[in-house]
Amino acid sequence: MVQGTTSDAGKSTLVAGLCRVLYRQGFAVAPFKPQNMALNSAVTADGGEIGRAQALQAQAANIPPCVHMNPILLKPNSDTGAQVILQGRALSNMEAGQYHHYKKQAKALVLDSIEQLAARFTPILVEGAGSPAEINLRRGDIANMGFAEAVDCPVILIADIDRGGVFAHLVGTLMLLSQAEQARVVGFVINRFRGDQALLQPGIDWLEAITGRPVLGVIPYLHLLHLEAEDAINNQQTAHAERQLQVVVPILPHLSNHTDFDPLRVNPSVNLRFVPLDHMDCTADLIILPGSKNVRFDLAQLKQFGWQEKIHRHLRLGGKIMGICGGLQMLGHSIRDPLGLEGPAGDSEGLGLLDFVSELQPNKILRRVRGQGVHLCLGNCPVEAYEIHAGVSVGPAFNNPLFDCEGYYDGCMDEHQRIMATYLHAVFNQPAAQEALLRWAGLDNAAACDYAQIQEQSINRLADTLEAHMDIPFLINLATQ
């Protein structure tokens, strides 16, 4: 099990890289994360929902993702509450205190999932959540040491030296664990190191001497590693103002599946910027309204910060607008939530740019999609995508659909071909669909990047780096005991 001294210490990345390393060695390896809190999620081959990071780790292991790789997914929809997803299916919304009491029941599902994976895969690489040193969360823990104790699992502790204070992070975390938990920690990994390792060596020697545990690797800082983020926006992918097509995505309070835009961020002709809601300058060729875990709240925030006026001005000046999932719902006349699925029950007036209405319903739609473009501006470009949404949208706008999804139509376009909306996530991933969408957005001679190939190259680069900088024989022996 890989646990971290902090969130974003590198747990997800290390597990993904080690999955590829062990797959290269011929092991039937699988990833596992007992409990994940993230708004980036994926639809599995068995029709459930898991964290995006576990889907990436499954890709690194060259196996299809399944719901048992992440049996508990928490999707925050307020500062104190989240939707609880168990083994791929939404259970209900819970406040933090309510979920804390529910964890005893959730633990049984976690142990069921690890047993089902263990029957098919060896070894299993487990990712912790946040830090194991959260004293207030130790009781009933199922995400870190509580899980490791339940399955009798050794632990590697990873820390991010780029944050500063790496030795304090490692020693402090270790000291805050119980004696039994400390005994599970078999070694350390130092992540995101820049510079001359010889200058770091005295610190490593001290750490090993004071803790009696080895440093199993010092992983260098890998610039422009294109791996889908578990939750936070990847700031390594910087904006480039000189690029031809300018794209703006507002940072919604409950923005979800921002990995939709990773293929655009690596396209050399596109400058995609994530813009805070209070940012006054949103000059662009294309504004994309992204997915949201609390659509009505985020729509209200958009309006509060003047984005409704900005969007109307953008359209008057000839710009294009695209809405994806929750962003689609915002573009219609209204959003109804009669059952209070994402907050207080009620109706919200939409932006009114497309002729349809949306209603949130308790049965979430989860499906992987294959199809092709049917709108004139898309040609018949193939598309492979997925849907994750609790809303159903109906209205005349959908008489002008975007995609034929082998049995139903998705999306719509206004009559002037300036406003596009779709429920499909990952529509930019396929090169042909990306090119068609970029041409519609105004990019002449649009050329797509093959994001799947770029991602594979990043996974292999990560695995190469781990093989060069970590004690892989020790880890293989640990994982196969």
N, C-alpha and C positions, 0 to 999 in steps of 0.2 A: 504494500500500500504506500502511495506517495501522499504525504501530508505537507502542508506549507506553513511557514511562519506567519504569513499574511494572505489575504486575497491577492490574486494576480502575482503570486510568487513564481509561477511557472508550472504548477501541477499539471494542468491540462496539456500543456505543450510537452512536458517530459513524458507523460503517459503515452501521448500520440507517437512521439519519437521512439520510445521503447517498444511499442506495439510493432512498428515497422522493423526495428532491429531484430526482434524475436521472430517475426514472420520470415525475415530473410534467413534466419537460422533454422527454419523448418518447423517452428512450433505452431500449434493451433491456438494462438493467443487471442484473448478477448478483453476489452475494457469494461470497467464497471465503476459506477459512481452511485453510492447508496442514496444520497440526497443532494439535489442540485437546486440552486436558486438562480434563475436566469430567465430573461425574456427572449433569448434566441433559442428557438427549438426546431426540431426536425420531425418529419413523419417517417415512421419505420416501415420496413417491408411488411410487418404484420399489422399495419394500420393503426399504430398508436403514436404517442407523442413523447419525445425525450429531449434532453438538452442537446444543443447543437454540437457541443464539444464531444459528447459521446458518439455522435454520428461520424464526426471527423476521425476519432480514434478507431472506430470500426473500419473506416476506409483505410486507415494506416495498417490495420491488421488484415485487410483484404477479405472482410466478411460483411454481410449485410447487417445493418443496425437492427436491433430488436428492443422491445420495451424493457426487457430484463436487464439491459445494460445501464438503465437509470430508472429504477422503480419508483422514486419519488422526485417529482419536479414541482418546484414552487415558483409560480409566476406572479410577482408582486403587482397588485392593482391599486394599492394605496400605500401610504407611509407605514401602516401598521398591519396590513393584511395582504393575502395572496390567494390565488386559485391553487388548490392542491390537486395534483395529478398523480394518480397511483397506477403503476404498471400500465402507463400509456393513456389512461382515461381520466377525465376530469371528475373529481369527487364533489367538491363544493368550494366556496370561498371561506377562509378562516382567518380570524384575527390571530396575531402572534401568540397570545396567551392560550387561545383555544387550541392551536396546532401543537403547542408545547405539551399539552395534556394528551393530545391524540397520538403522540409519537410511540407510545407503548403498542398501540394497535398497528401503526405503520411498520414497526420493527419486524413483525411477522411477515409482512409482504417483502421487505428487504431481504430477509433470510431465505424466503421462498425463491426469490429471483436469483440470488447467488448460487443456490443449490441447482437451479435449472441450468444456469450457465456452466457450472462446474461439471455437470454431466456431459457437456459437449466440448468444453475447451480446457486446455492446460498449457500454460498457466493463465491466471486471470490477473490483470493489473488494475488495481483499485485506486481511484482518485478520491482524496478527502475534499472537504469543503471549508473554505475560510481558513481558520487556524484551530488546532486542537487545544490551544491555551485559553479559550474563552471560558473562564471559570464559571460564569453565570449560566452557561449552556451545557455544563458537564453532565448534570443529572439527566438521565434518559437519552444521552447522546446516541445517535445512530449514524452520524455523518463522518466522524473521525475515530477517536480512540474507543468509543463505545462499540463501533462496528468491529474494529480490529480485535478487541477483547472477545467479542461474540464468536468470531470465526478463527481466532488464534492466528493472527496474521502479523508478520514482521513489517516494520514501518521505516521508510526513508523520509527524512525531513529536508525540504528544499527551501532556500531563502534567496531573495533577489538582492544582489550586492549593489545594483544600480540605484536602489533606494537609499543606500547608506546604512551603516550600523549593522552589517550582516552578522558579525560575531555576537553582538548583543541580541539580535533576533534569534539566532540559533540556541545560544546558551540560555537566554531568558525563557524561550519556549520550552526547552527541555526541563528547566528547573520548575516550571509551573505545572508539570505533569506529575501524577502520582508515581510512586516507586514502580508499581507494576507497569504503568504506561511507559515510563522511562526505559524499562527493560526491553520494550518492544522496538525501540529505536535502534537500528543497526548501523546507521551511517547518515552522512549529510551530503547534500549537493548544493553547490554555490552556483547561482544562475546569473546570466547577463553580465559577465565580467569583461571589462575593457582594460587593456594595458598589458604590462609585463608581469607574468605570473610569478616571476622570481621575487618581485616586491610583495606579493601576497603570501609567499611561502612561510614567513615567520608567523603570521596569523594562523595559517593552517596548522603548523606544528603546535602552536599554543592550544588551539581548539581540540586537536586530537589528544593532547596530553591531559587537558583538564576534564575532558568528557570520557576519555577511553574509547572513543568511536572514530572510525576513519572518515575522511572526506572522500567520497566515492567518485567525485568528478567536479571540475570547474568548467562550466559551460560558457563559452564566449558569447558576447552579445551578437545576435544574428540580425543584421539589418535587413529590412524588406522581406521578412519571412511571411509569405502569404498563406496564413492559416486562419480559418474562420474563428472569430473571437467567441468565447463562452458567453460574454455579456457586454463588457465595456467596449466602446469604440476603439479600434486599433489606431493609435496615434502615430505609429511608425509610417503609415501611409499618408504622406503629407500632400497638401494641396499644391497645384501648379497653375498659377494664374495665366501663364502664357499659352496654355493648351486651347484648342479650337472651340470645343463645346463646354460651356459653363453650366454646371448642374448644382442646384442647391437642395438640400434635404433639411428641413427644420428638425431640431432635436426636441422631440416631444417628451413630456415628463415620463410617459410609459412606453417609449419607443420600443418596438419589438422587431426581431428579425432584420436588424440593420445589415446583416450579412448579405441581404439581397443586393447590396450596392458594391460589394467587394470587386466583382468583375469590372465595374466602371472605374473604380479607383486605380486599377492597374492598367487601364486602357490609356495608351500614350496620347490619345487625342482628346481625352476627357478630363476636365478639372471638376471633380466632385467635392463639394464642401458640406460638412455637417455644420449647420448654423444655429446658434442659440436663439430662442424665441425673442429675446430682447435685442437682438442684433438688427440694426436699422437698415443696413445695406444688404439686400438679398438679390442684387442684380444678377440675372442669369438668363440663359436660353430656355432652360427647363427647370421647373420646380416640381419635386416629387414629394407627395405626402405619403409617409411610410406607414407601416403597421403600428398598431397600438394595443396595449392590454386594457386600456380604459378609454375608449374612443370618445365618449361624450365629455369626459373631464378634459382630455387633451384638445378636443375641438374648442371647448370653452377657453382654454389657455391660448390657443391660436388666435381666437377672436380678441381676447383681452389685450394681447400684444400687437394688435393691428394687422394681423396677417390676412384677414379677409380683404381689407382694402389693398394691401400689397399685391395679393393674388389678382384682384380685379384690374389693378393698374398694370400688372405684368401681362395680362391677356390683352389689354388695350394696346400695349406696345408691341404686340405680335409674338409674345412668348408662349410656351407650351406648358401644360399642367398634366401631371400623371398622379394617380392615386393607386396605392397597392394595399389591398386588404382593408385595414381600418381607414387608410387614406381614401379608398374607394367609397366607403360609407360616408365620409365627411363631405364628398362632392355632391351628394344627393340633396333632396329637399328636407329630409328629417331622419333622425335615428331614434327608434323607440326601444326602451329597455323596461318592459312592463313588469318583469320579475326581479328587477334589481340585480342582474347577473354581474355587472361590473361596477356597481355603486348604487346610490339611491335610485329607486324606480322612477321612471319619468321619460319625457320626450325632449329631444333637443332639435332645434332648427339647424339644418345643415348649411353648407355654402351655397346650395341651390344652383350649381353649375351644370348638373345633369338631371334628367327627368326620371327619378326613381326615389323610392323610400326604402329604408332598412329597418329591420327589427331583430334584436338579439333574442336567441332562443336557447333553451338549455342543452340541446344536443349539439355538441360541437362537431363541425365537419372536418374530418381528417382524411386526406387522401393524397396519394401520389398520382401525378397526372402525366399522360402522354397525349400529344395532339399536334395541331398545326394551325398556323394563322389562317384566318378566313377573311379578314378585312383587307381591302385593296392596298392599304399602305404597308401591310405585313406580308403580302403574297401568301405563299403556302409554306412559310418557314416552319420547320419542326420545333416543338417545344417539349421539354421535360421539366416539370415543376412540381409543386406541392401546395396543398391548401390546409390552412389551420385557421378556422374562424367560427364564431358562435352566431354570426348574423346571416340573415337571408335578405337579399335585395331584389326588389321587383319594380318594374316600371317600363314605359315605352323606350327608354334609352337602350335597353338590352335587345331591342330589335335590330341594333347595329353592332353585333358582337365582334370580339377580337379573335377568339380562339375556338376551334372545334376540338373538344376534349374527349373524343371517342365516346359519344353518348349524350353529351350536353354541351352547351355553349357557355363561354365565360367572357366577361368583360363587356365594355361598350366604349363608343367614341361619339363625340358630339358631331353635328352635321358639318361644322367648319373644320373638323379634324385638328383641333387645337387642344382638346381635353380628352384624356384617355384614362380608363379605370379598369383594374383587374383584381381578382381575388388570388391570382397565382403568385406565389413566392418563387424566387430563383429564375424569373423569366429572362434575366440577362446572362445566365450561365451558358446557354448554347450559342455558339458563334453566329449562326444564321439569324436567330431571333434577335440577338444583340445588335447585329448590323441593321436589321429592319427597323428596330426601335430607335436607333441612333439617327438613321436617315429621317425618320418621322420627326425627331426632335430638332433637326436642322443641321446635322453634320454631313456635309458633302463628302462623297467618296469615303463613306464610313467603312472602317476596317475593325473587325472584332478581335479580341484576344480570346484564346482558348483557355478559359479559367480552370477547367478541370485539369488540363495539362500543367498549368502554372502551379496549381495546388499539389499535384503529384510531385513536381520538381521540388517544391518546398518541403514536403514530407521526407523525400529522399535526402535532401540537403540536411535536414534536421537529424535524420538517422545517421548519416555519414559523420556529422559533428559529434553525436553521442558516442559512436564507435571510436572516435579519435580521442575523446576527452573524458570518458568514463570507464570505470572498471567493469566492463561488460561480463567477463567470466564470473566475477563475484555475484553480479546480479542474476545471471542465468542460474547459478548454483542456488541462490536464494529463492528464486521463483519456482524451482523444480524439486525442492527438497520433499 
